[in-house]
Every structure is written in structure tokens, then in C-alpha cells.
Amino acid sequence: MKTRYTRLAIMLAAMLLITSGCKKETVYKDIEGFWQLQEYTTRSDGAVHPCERIYYSLQLQIVEIAEKGGTQGLPQLKGTYQYDEAAQSLTITGLYRKSGKDYLAPDASVLRQYGLNGVDTKLEVLKADGKHLVLQSDYATLTLKKF
């Protein structure tokens, strides 16, 4: 009887050790997370475009950009990203939107409303302090706030 309880205790301890090691943690805490796009400034004319209810999610090399509860009816975009710590740059690649069963590249007009100008975009990280994130591409400077 004593060996049965000992085996049961060992099995429970092993299960706890296995499940506690499966949590994925952020690698770049000042970059990864949920961000609200406050505004973007187009570099060609210096025009400031305030944004409402547009959110960026950067987690585990997956980027999701969406308008949540807004009035513009923008589609949700998904893609991948790679952060280069040495170069202080964030590269977003392969943005797409889902339409029924199809995966389509978003229109340029949709990308511009999200502060981007291409499905593949390289952004220089100007500021990343965990509360604010400022990114700059050849098209615009994006100002985001932690959500």
C-alpha cells in the first residue's frame, strides 16, 4: 500500500514538472505584446494620422493587426515578424487577410490605414521601453502604446 502511494506521488510530481516547463515566454519584452496604434506620421508630407481602435499583437514571431470595434471595417491582417536586436529593426513579412476560405494580400489602401505600405515591411525601432513603441519605415513613423 505504501509503494502505491509513493508511485502516485512520483507520477503527480513528474506531471507537475512537465506541465510547468511548457509555458512560452517573450524573448524581447519591450517589443512583444499587445500595442495600440496611437498615430502614424507619413514621412513624405509629415501629415499626422490619428488612429482609433487599431491594435498590433506581436507574439512568438506572429503579428496580428486589427481594428477592434472601430467604424472603418478594416480586415484583420496576420503575418510573421522577425526582430533583429543588433540592427534594432523589426521586419514584418507575408501579411494576409482571410476572405472566406481564401487567403489574400491586403490592398494598399488597407495597409496605409494601418500605417504600413507593403505586405513586407522593415521597421526601424526608434523607441521600445515596454510602455511605448515607436517604429519607422520608409513610409511612416508609427507611435504605439502598450495595451
N, C-alpha and C positions, 0 to 999 in steps of 0.2 A: 504494500500500500504506500509506503514511504517513497519507493522508487517511482511510482506512478505520479505522485505529486512533484517529485524532483524533475521528472521528464516534462511534465506540463509546465512547470516554472521556466525551464530552459527553453522550451518552444515559445512561450509567451515573450521571454526576453529577446530571443532571436527575431521574432516578428516585429517587436518594437524597434530594434536596431535597424532592421531592413527598411521599414517604412519611414523612419526619421531621416534617412540619408537620401531620400528621393526628391526633396524639395529643390527646385531650381532657383538660384539666387541671381540677382542682377550682377553683371560684371562691372558696368560703368554706371554707378548710382546717380551721377549728375546728368546723365544722358537718358537712361532708360526710365520709363514710367509713363504716366498719363499727363498730357500737356494740353492746355487750351491756347489756341492761336488768338492773340490779342489784336494784332495788326500786322500788316506787311507793307513795306515801302518798296515800290518799284524803282530800280536803280536808273532806268533810262530817263525818267522825268521827275523823280523824287516825290511822287504822289504817295500819300499815306492812305491805306485802305483799312479802315477798322473792320474787325470781324466779330460776328456774333455766333456763338454756339458751334464753333468749329474746333474739333479735337484731334490731336495726334496721339497715337499709342505706339510706343517703341518698347518692345519686349522680345527677348530671345531671338534677335535678328529678324523679327517680323514687324512691319509698320502697317498701321491701320489709320486711315484718315477719314473722318466722317463729320457730317453736320448732324448734331443731335437735337431734335426738337426745334429746328430752325424753320424759316419760312421759304428758303430758296429751293428746297427739294433736291439738294445735291446728292449724288450717289456715294455710297461708301466705297473707298478705294483700299486695296490691300497690295502689299508687295514685300520686298525684303530690304534690309538695310545692313550696312557694314560701317562700323565706327573705326577709324584709324586714329588711335591715340597719339601717335608720334606726329602725324600731319595735322591733328586737330580738325579732321573732316569726317562728315557723315555722308555716305553715298546711298541713295535710295534707288533701287532698281526694280524693274518689272511691275510697275503699278498697273493694276487692272480693276475693273468693276464687273460684277456679276449681273447678267441680264437673263433671267430665266435659267436655262441650262448652259448658256454661253458665257465665256469669259472674254471681255472686250477691253481694249485700250481706251482710257478715258479721252474725251475731246479736249482740245487745247483750252476751250473756254471754261471747262470744269476745273482743269488743273490750275488755271490762273486764279480762280476764286479760292483755291486752297493755298495760294501763294507760290505755286510751282509753275514751271513752263515745259516740263517734259516728263515722260514716264521713267526716265533715268536721269537723276539729278544729283550733282555733287554739291554739298553744302559745307561751307567753312564754319566751324564752331567759333563764334566770337565771344560768347559768354555761356558758361554752364556752371552754375553754383548750387544746383539741386532745387532751387526755387524758381529760377528764371533761366531760359534758354534762348539765345539769340543765334540764328543761323543765317548765313548769307550765301546766295548763289549768284550766278551771272545775271539772273532776272530780278531778284528781290532780296530784301532783308526781312526775315521773319522774327517776330518777337512773341515768345510763348511763355506762359506761366504754368507752374505745376498745378495739377488739378487733384 
